[in-house]
Structures are given as structure tokens and as C-alpha cells.
Amino acid sequence: MVRYGTAFAMAVIAVVCFLTVEAHESKRRYNYLRDAMLSKRGYNYLRDAMLSKRGYNYLRDAMLSKRGYNYLTDAMLSKRGYNYLRDAMLSKRGYNYLTDAMLSKRGYNYLRDAMLSKRGYNYLRDAMLSKRGYNYLRDAMLSKRGYNYLRDAMLSKRGYNYLRDAMLSKRGYNYLRDAMLSKRGYEYLHKAMREI
């Protein structure tokens, strides 16, 4: 019995060590996760969703890519343009247009040039932190195509900094918590991880 207990303890320690090494493999990824998921509940959800090999690969590809750092540059620089984009994106029809338009290289370049200024960031924050925006983001990003777009579009030091600033405010944190820490949001995340 003692021998089995010792073996089990060693296995647990090995798993913890492995996960610790993986978690620290990228300082940026570690900092983002540390800052974003500071609650016990969030940690448990993230652990369950992401610590499979597939989930880890998704996270690695999504957060550590050096492409797409210009994802959000100049796109929503006027109130009028913001309103048009908001109305277009938050409907099913607009979503389909966005999918077809933005998942091409040309569309990606347009979006990249469109959203990464401070003004564009503020517009995006206001657009996406509503219930409608959350639903749009959920539907858009949890498909394989959406995942590929997100991976290519968002992730470099500059894009990472914008994402960190957007989500690590009290409002953004509350949005992330409400979106992903509900049973529904968790199930969507789990489903997405399995499909990718």
C-alpha cells in the first residue's frame, strides 16, 4: 500500500513538474494566463479545458505565434465606421459576410490595418464586451476557420499587449469570467478544443 501511495505521489509530482515547465515555456503566455485567470474557479476551468495535448497545442498556436501582430490597427477609427461594423458584424448575415471577407489573406490584411490603434481598441472593447458582442465572438471564433483566423490575426507582442489590456481590465475580466466560466461558455470552449 505504501509502495502504491509513493508511486502515485511521484506520478502526481511528475505531472505537476511537466505542467509547470510547459506553463513557463513562454513567459508571455504564462503572464497572460496568470493575469487573466486569477480565481480558483477560472483556474479549474482552464485546467480542465486546456491541459490535454490538443488543448495545449491549440493554446500554443493561438498565443505564441509571431504572425498577425498588426491584427487590430486602424479599422474602427470613426464613430460612423464603428456603428457600421457593429451593425454588420452582430447579425447572422453580417457574420457570414465577415467570415467570407476576413478569412482570406486580403481580408485579413484589411482587418489587420483596421483595429490596432488606441481608438480602434476602445471601439472593439465597447463592441465585444456586450452580450451581443460575446455571442458573435463565440460563434465566430469557436469554429476551425475562426480558430485559424484568430491564430493568424492576433498574436505577436503587439497583439498580445492589446489583448492583455482589453481583457485584464475589470470590465474585460468580468466579460471573460462570464463568458467562459459559465457552464454554457465552458461547453463551447470544450467543444472547440475537441474539434480543432
N, C-alpha and C positions, 0 to 999 in steps of 0.2 A: 504493500500500500504506500509506504514511504517512497519507494522507488518510482512508482507511477506518479505520485504527487510531485516528486522532484523533476521528473521528465516533463510533466505538464507545465510546471513553473518555468523550466528552461525554455520550453516552446513559446510560452507567453512572452518571456523576455526577448527571445529572438525575433518574434513578430513585432514587438514594440520597437526594438532597435532598428529593424528593417524599415518600419513605417517612419521612424524618426529620421533616418538617413534620406528616405525618399522625400519627406516633407521639407528637409533643409537643402535638397539638391539645388533648388533655385531660391536665392534669397528673396527675389521679388515675389515669387509665388507664395513663399512662406509668409512674408509680410502682409500680403493681400489677404490670405486666409486668416491669419492671426487677427488682423484688424476687423475683418468682415464678420467673423463668426465667434464673437466673444462670449456667447451664452452657452451653458451646458446643453440646452436643447438643440441649439444650432450645431454644436459640435457633434452631438449624437446623430442628427440627420445627415450631416455632411459625411461622417464616418460611414454610415450605412450605405450612402449613395455612391461614394467615390473611392472606397478602398478595395474595390475589385480591380482586377487587372485592366478590364475595359474602361472602367470609370477613371482609373489613374491615367491611362493613355489619353482619354478624352481631355482630362484636365491639363495634362502636359501639353498637348497640341493646342488647346484653346488659350492657355495663359502664357505660354513661353515662346510663341512664335515671334520672329522679328519682322514679319511682313505686316502690312496694314497699320503702321503706326500713325498714318495720317487719316485714319478712318473718319473722324468727325470734323474736318477742318472748317469749311466756310458755308455750310449748307443752309442754315436757317437764320440768316442774318437780318431778316426784317420780320416785323410782326405779321405783315401780309403773307410773306413766304411761309412763315411758321403755321399760320392758320390754314393755308392751302395744304401743306404737308400733313398737318394734323387731320384735316378732314379726309384727305386721300388715304392715309395710312390706317386709320382706325376703323375702316369699313372692310367687309369681306372683299368687295370689288377692288378697293384701293390696295388691300393687302396682296391680292393676286397680281395687280399691276406692279407693285413694288417688287414682288418675288421675281417676276419675269424681267423687270428692268434692271434690278440691282445685283442679281446673281451672275451677271455677265461681267467680263473684265471692264468693259466700257462703263456699265452702270456702277460697278464698284469704284472706279476712279472718280465718277461724279459724286458719289456719296462721300468718298474719302475727302475730296476737296470741299465738301459741303458742311461738315459738322464739328470740326475740332478747334474752333475758336472759343474764347470765354463766353461770348454771346450765344454761339451755337450750343455750347454745353448747357447754358442756362435754359435755352428753349427745349433742348432734349430732356433735361431733367423735369421740366414742367409738363412735357407731353407724356412722359413714360411713367411718372410716379402717380398717375391716376389709375383707377380701376380699369378704365377702357384701355389705357396705355399698357397696363400689365397684361390684359387679355391678349392684346395684339402681340406684345413681345413674346408671350408664352406660345402662341400659335405659330409665330414666325420662326422662332429660334429652336424649337424642340423637334424639328424635323432634320433629316440628314442634310438636306440642302441648306437649311437655316444654320445648322452647325458648321458646315463648310464655310458659309458666308461669314459667320461670326469669327471663326478661326482666322480667316484671311484678313478680316476687316479690322479687328480691334486691338491687335496685340503686339505692342512694342513698348518701349519705355514711355513714349508719349501717350499712346492709347491707354496703357496701364494706369498712368497717372490720372488721366481723365476718369477712367472707370473707378479708381480708388476714391477720387474726390466726389464723384457722383453718388457712390453707394455708401461711403463711410460718414456722410453727414447723418444727423439724427433722422431727417426725413427719409434719406435713401436707405439707412439701416432699417427703419421701420418698414419701408416698402419691401426690402429684401426678406426681412423676417416674415412679413405677412404673406408674401408670395410663395416662398419656399418652405416655410415651416408649418404651413397648414397641411392637412392630410392630402388635399387636392394637389397643391403645388408639389409636395413631395412625390406623389404618384406620377405626376408629369415628368419630374426630373428623373425618377427611376426608369420610367418608360423610355425616355430619351437616351439614357445611358445604355439600356439594353439594345436599342435599335442601331446605335452608332457602331 
